[in-house]
Amino acid sequence: MDAVAGGVVVGVLLIRLPDEDIRRLEALAARTGKSKTFYVREAVRAYLADVEERYWADGVIDRWEASDQVSRPAVVLWAGCDA
């Protein structure tokens, strides 16, 4: 769902949270002076970053496993580097 705020289209998402989560958000917002929306937005950003990284890593592993490359111990790789 999109909404218009000041002439700019912004994304809007309605979510349902358990009462306990709402109470925790309200308490945190009251203690810090920030909005519940601020904390939900921050939580979503952190979660998305973690999930995106996990899927990226899974893709790297899948590509490696599908390749014919042979893995070597790190000590062997480091020994071949000019340091």
PyMOL commands that set and color helices and strands:
alter all, ss='L'
color gray80, all
select helices_A, chain A and resi 19-32+36-66+74-79
alter helices_A, ss='H'
color red, helices_A
select strands_A, chain A and resi 2-5+8-11
alter strands_A, ss='S'
color yellow, strands_A
deselect
rebuild
show_as cartoon
